[in-house]
Amino acid sequence: MASRTWLFGAGFAASAMFTTVQLQHALVAPDTAYYLFTAAGIAASLGIVAATFPLLRRITGPEAARNE
């Protein structure tokens, strides 16, 4: 497992050096707004999924599966 971590770090370091030297672009971390928008999007998508649970329970519940 340590070798994978080392390889990931080496790959990130290589890409950072490439962008800095060849493309004259420094790697910078995203702003706080990025993380806020990402968290809001994840929360909204989880809210939509959670909102469908009552309908899913009604459709797939034991009462709907009975044949008479």
HELIX and SHEET records of a PDB file:
HELIX    1   1 ALA A    2  VAL A   21  1                                  20    
HELIX    2   2 THR A   32  ALA A   51  1                                  20    
HELIX    3   3 PHE A   53  THR A   60  1                                   8    
HELIX    4   4 PRO A   62  ALA A   65  1                                   4    
END                                                                             
